[in-house]
Structures are given as C-alpha cells and as structure tokens.
Amino acid sequence: MSTTAVNTQARIYRGRFAPSPSGPLHFGSLIAAVGSFLDAKVNQGKWLVRIEDIDTTRVVPGASDDILRTLEAYGLHWDERVTYQTKRLQEYQSVLDQLIDQGLVYACHCTRKQVKAMGGIYQGQCQLKGHSFVNSALRLSQQFATSHYSDLIQGKVEVDQALAKEDYLIKRSDGLFAYQLVVVVDDIAQKISHVVRGADLLEPTARQLSLFKQLNQTAPQYAHLPLAVAKPGFKLSKQNYAPAISKTAPKPALFDAFRFLGLNPEPALLSATVEEMLKWAIAAYHLECVPKVKEIQVSEDPHSSFSKFQSIPK
Ligand code: GLU
C-alpha cells in the first residue's frame, strides 16, 4: 500500500469551485465557494468554476445558471471560462481508453445490492470473468491503493485499507462516467494546484490520489474545510433541502461564511459592499484560521445569525 506524496513544490496557484447543479447554492456550498476563493486570492492564484453536471440524472434544469448568478451576487468572480463536464465526454473517454489499453479496466455485473451483501466493499469478483464492456459498469483495477495522505487543514487523513484497495467504478452501468474519474481528468486538464472543498470528500480524495498516480500526474494539494451540518453527521445539502442562499441580500450569509471559516468580522462590516467585504476577508484570511474539525454545526435556519457555531471535534 503506498502513501501518495502530496506535491510540496511551489506551483502557480490554481484553485477551483466545482458545484454539482442539482439545485441552488445553500450555506454549505457557499462555504466551499468562499473558502476556495479566499485561499486562491490570498495566494495570488486563479479561481476557476467548473460545473459538475456529469451525473445528468441529478441535474436540475436552470441550476447551473442559478449557481453562477448567485456566485456573482456574492462577488465571487471566476478568472477563466466556466467549464461543464457534459461538454468534456471525449476527454473522459480518451482517458478511459488509455486505462483499457493498459489492461486496467474490467466490466462488473454486480448490483449495488450484491456489493452491499459482500460487506459494502467490492472484492474484485468480476475481474476474471471477462464480461463484455457493452452496457456494463467498469471498474479500475487498483494499482496504487492510497490509505493515507496529508491534508492542509485536517492533517494526516487515514482511509480504511480495504476501501483504499477497492477496484472502484469509473463508469456506471447507465453509461455515465463516474465522478472519481472525471474529477481527476478535469483537475489535471485545468492544472489545479489546490483543491479546497468540504470534508465530506476526505475519503474520495484517497481514490483520486491513486488515480493521479495511475495517470502519472502530480496531484494537487488538498485542504478540506469543515462541513456545515444541521446536526452531527447530517450535512446541509440539496438532498436534505437546505434552503437556497439569497441572491438579493448576500451580505448576511457572506458574513456568516467568514465567521464559519474562522475569521472575526466586526458587525460593522455588514455596512460595507460585498466587494469591500471580500477585500477585508482576503486581507484577514489565512488557511490556519480555518477550524481543524470535520464538521461545524450551524443553526437549522441558515438565514439566522451563526453566532452560536458549535465545533464538533472528531
Ligand atoms: N461536485 C462536487 C459537489 O458538489 C464537488 C466535487 C469536488 O469539489 O471535487 O459536491
């Protein structure tokens, strides 16, 4: 089992925010947007926006545009053209073909239920069966299992060894490319040097690191922000109907996002413009400010003041 050395050489900073357009932005996604934006700006870097619409079954019509309009309302202006995963299918196919040519991909006919019955971790049952690739889920034969890595906020992250070794899905049986494949192909293509996102992606990061190794590419550095949770273990998400953040009155949520990220804005900042608020935050922000916890509980009502953030150390 290898440990993936995270690149520590100085690279030109390129960060990104990669929302899935399955609904409007909520306070949890605003944290990832503001956190990745501030970190890029403090490091004189570029901040890119990528719409992760690869899972078309979850895309809500109009959500991509709504997300972009919301980012603009919060003064979060991206530096390069927005990319959409659904426009990059050829690139994903070409990496998939490369892995197939290397003999690293096999078709799997096991259902999710069957994998669950195996204990939730796939054990390679289909590897030697020679199933046809047509209409099949495809798995990557794991060569670079990564069970731990170093995160810029969370420190040493350890992942279950069996999970790290799993031959994970890179194409789904419904024909869609899997998130793990496309996110790595995109981060490589966009030369992303720093990924700042929510701590719900700590485990998938280990898989992504293994794929960077497989593709012989330098991985970005990762910084996983605490996740905004309604109660322990329950992240604010579109799936659990976290309310959309306001596009017309962005300042309160922006102020709360700063506080969530460990900054100490004075209430007077609320009288400034959004642009001034961000300018203040760029001057005040440092990655070390961010609480080194995986979750922070926020009020059930994300429109209320978050004066009572409660850290939940794990
Ligand atoms: N699209 C993912 C989400 O909205 C984020 C993926 C990433 O930042 O790598 O949860």
Boltz pocket constraint, residues with backbone or C-beta under 6 A from the ligand:
constraints:
  - pocket:
      binder: B
      contacts: [[A, 17], [A, 18], [A, 19], [A, 20], [A, 52], [A, 183], [A, 196], [A, 197], [A, 201]]
      max_distance: 6.0
